[in-house]
Amino acid sequence: MQDYRALRIHRKGDDQFHVAVENLASDTLPQGDILVRIRYSDLNYKDALAAVGNPGVSRHFPHTPGIDAAGEVVSDVTGQYRPGDRVLISGYDFGMNSPGGLAQYCRVPLQWVCPCPPQLELNDAMIFGTAGLTAAMCLDKLARVQHRAISDTRLLVSGASGGVGSLAVAIAAKLGYQVIAMSGKAGAADSLRELGAQEVISSADWLTANKKALLKPQWHCAIDTLGGDALFNIVKATEREGAVAACGLAAGGSFAATVYPFILRGIALLGVDSAEQANDYKRKLWLHLATDLKPKSLRNLSQEISLEQVPEVLAQMRAGTSRGRYLVRID
Ligand SMILES: NC(=O)c1ccc[n+]([C@@H]2O[C@H](COP(=O)([O-])OP(=O)(O)OC[C@H]3O[C@@H](n4cnc5c(N)ncnc54)[C@H](OP(=O)(O)O)[C@@H]3O)[C@@H](O)[C@H]2O)c1
């Protein structure tokens, strides 16, 4: 293996960070079981936070971000994979406090690696990436507590034009849910309907705390990517015995709550963490994403970009103006 290209985040001062593509020597990769030649990666909100030094994502700089990667095995000291095997890496500490997927190579522990299902191209796998795993996990958690027929279930998705949101809309519509997309972008309605949303509502009225103990019920379950007061407003507007899967914090990390939706309507609030799930569960979800959960519109909801374009898109993600998924072509 020779020198390789990677996106690097450098700390330039207490609150100043610089992001650019660099050539690195092969000995800058960490020790590990499996060396992978990365073909595609993608962008997630965590990468946008890493680029401005968020200590909840990474505390070590210079840093190679990217919490997802798809590529081919170069070598595996454990003998589980052969050179050329197609593999996927998502979550755990990948791209957080260890170098991630926005690079030509990575070296990772065996437990972080899943085989790429034969039905899935590497680029399609990275259109899903962590966002797709998270959307699939939210739907799986909701299905475990919701026993109403899918075709009769009104499902809200917030932050609907974002990565997790747009995939959740497309996958839920494919499964037959009546999808209500909540978005802050006035111009996103047509594309959200094309992904399968039956209704599109504005997030503007939902973002600030509402003094009412309960709101008029409008959906049976929800996937929330916003967090903050929006999350609790969504809980308060959920039908009796409904459930809300909370996976994000795009609008805030905290909210004021009361017990009323839980004790008067029996609402279940389900936390979702995609990163630290068991490798077996991720493999199962990848197989579903490759087959029954794969929307026809998958490629329409992503834009392919180069490593050089990543810093600009990460800034758009932090500003809340990005749309859908960003597939990063490594070569
Ligand atoms: N729990 C997990 O395992 C997990 C996994 C992946 C992601 N996440 C989290 O899920 C969230 C979404 O991730 P993503 O990758 O989909 O991000 P993204 O592509 O940046 O999408 C976030 C969307 O949220 C809305 N939004 C952004 N900032 C906002 C603000 N200040 N106020 C209101 N709405 C705002 C926008 O959609 P609209 O304009 O359409 O409203 C935006 O497109 C993030 O918080 C991320 O950290 C969690």
The ligand as an SDF file (V2000), in Angstrom:
LIG
                    3D

 48 52  0  0  0  0  0  0  0  0999 V2000
  -29.4580    7.9580   16.4910 N   0  0  0  0  0  0  0  0  0  0  0  0
  -28.7330    7.5870   15.4590 C   0  0  0  0  0  0  0  0  0  0  0  0
  -28.2300    6.4810   15.3730 O   0  0  0  0  0  0  0  0  0  0  0  0
  -28.5450    8.5660   14.3440 C   0  0  0  0  0  0  0  0  0  0  0  0
  -28.0640    8.1610   13.0920 C   0  0  0  0  0  0  0  0  0  0  0  0
  -27.9910    9.1060   12.0480 C   0  0  0  0  0  0  0  0  0  0  0  0
  -28.3470   10.4150   12.2980 C   0  0  0  0  0  0  0  0  0  0  0  0
  -28.7500   10.7640   13.5370 N   0  0  0  0  0  0  0  0  0  0  0  0
  -29.1650   12.1480   13.8230 C   0  0  0  0  0  0  0  0  0  0  0  0
  -30.3510   12.4030   13.0740 O   0  0  0  0  0  0  0  0  0  0  0  0
  -30.3780   13.7780   12.6970 C   0  0  0  0  0  0  0  0  0  0  0  0
  -30.5220   13.8550   11.1810 C   0  0  0  0  0  0  0  0  0  0  0  0
  -29.3420   13.3430   10.5830 O   0  0  0  0  0  0  0  0  0  0  0  0
  -29.1150   13.4910    9.0120 P   0  0  0  0  0  0  0  0  0  0  0  0
  -27.8330   12.8110    8.7090 O   0  0  0  0  0  0  0  0  0  0  0  0
  -30.3780   13.1060    8.3200 O   0  0  0  0  0  0  0  0  0  0  0  0
  -28.9100   15.0810    8.9070 O   0  0  0  0  0  0  0  0  0  0  0  0
  -29.2720   16.0520    7.6900 P   0  0  0  0  0  0  0  0  0  0  0  0
  -29.1560   15.3340    6.3930 O   0  0  0  0  0  0  0  0  0  0  0  0
  -28.4830   17.2730    7.9330 O   0  0  0  0  0  0  0  0  0  0  0  0
  -30.8300   16.3490    7.9020 O   0  0  0  0  0  0  0  0  0  0  0  0
  -31.3310   17.0610    9.0010 C   0  0  0  0  0  0  0  0  0  0  0  0
  -32.6380   17.7420    8.5710 C   0  0  0  0  0  0  0  0  0  0  0  0
  -33.2380   18.3040    9.7360 O   0  0  0  0  0  0  0  0  0  0  0  0
  -33.8410   19.5740    9.4190 C   0  0  0  0  0  0  0  0  0  0  0  0
  -33.1340   20.5980   10.2030 N   0  0  0  0  0  0  0  0  0  0  0  0
  -31.8030   20.8410   10.2360 C   0  0  0  0  0  0  0  0  0  0  0  0
  -31.5080   21.8330   11.1060 N   0  0  0  0  0  0  0  0  0  0  0  0
  -32.6810   22.2190   11.6350 C   0  0  0  0  0  0  0  0  0  0  0  0
  -33.0470   23.2040   12.6080 C   0  0  0  0  0  0  0  0  0  0  0  0
  -32.1370   23.9760   13.2070 N   0  0  0  0  0  0  0  0  0  0  0  0
  -34.3510   23.3240   12.9240 N   0  0  0  0  0  0  0  0  0  0  0  0
  -35.2720   22.5360   12.3460 C   0  0  0  0  0  0  0  0  0  0  0  0
  -34.9890   21.6010   11.4200 N   0  0  0  0  0  0  0  0  0  0  0  0
  -33.7150   21.4360   11.0720 C   0  0  0  0  0  0  0  0  0  0  0  0
  -33.6610   19.7580    7.9180 C   0  0  0  0  0  0  0  0  0  0  0  0
  -34.7710   19.1050    7.2790 O   0  0  0  0  0  0  0  0  0  0  0  0
  -36.1260   19.8930    6.8360 P   0  0  0  0  0  0  0  0  0  0  0  0
  -35.6600   21.2010    6.2700 O   0  0  0  0  0  0  0  0  0  0  0  0
  -36.7570   18.9950    5.8410 O   0  0  0  0  0  0  0  0  0  0  0  0
  -36.9520   20.0750    8.0770 O   0  0  0  0  0  0  0  0  0  0  0  0
  -32.4210   18.9390    7.6290 C   0  0  0  0  0  0  0  0  0  0  0  0
  -32.3470   18.5780    6.2790 O   0  0  0  0  0  0  0  0  0  0  0  0
  -29.0880   14.3950   13.2280 C   0  0  0  0  0  0  0  0  0  0  0  0
  -29.3430   15.0160   14.4670 O   0  0  0  0  0  0  0  0  0  0  0  0
  -28.1710   13.2080   13.4100 C   0  0  0  0  0  0  0  0  0  0  0  0
  -27.1840   13.4450   14.3780 O   0  0  0  0  0  0  0  0  0  0  0  0
  -28.8560    9.8850   14.5420 C   0  0  0  0  0  0  0  0  0  0  0  0
  1  2  1  0
  2  3  2  0
  2  4  1  0
  4  5  1  0
  4 48  2  0
  5  6  2  0
  6  7  1  0
  7  8  2  0
  8  9  1  0
  8 48  1  0
  9 10  1  0
  9 46  1  0
 10 11  1  0
 11 12  1  0
 11 44  1  0
 12 13  1  0
 13 14  1  0
 14 15  2  0
 14 16  1  0
 14 17  1  0
 17 18  1  0
 18 19  2  0
 18 20  1  0
 18 21  1  0
 21 22  1  0
 22 23  1  0
 23 24  1  0
 23 42  1  0
 24 25  1  0
 25 26  1  0
 25 36  1  0
 26 27  1  0
 26 35  1  0
 27 28  2  0
 28 29  1  0
 29 30  1  0
 29 35  2  0
 30 31  1  0
 30 32  2  0
 32 33  1  0
 33 34  2  0
 34 35  1  0
 36 37  1  0
 36 42  1  0
 37 38  1  0
 38 39  2  0
 38 40  1  0
 38 41  1  0
 42 43  1  0
 44 45  1  0
 44 46  1  0
 46 47  1  0
M  CHG  2   8   1  16  -1
M  END
$$$$
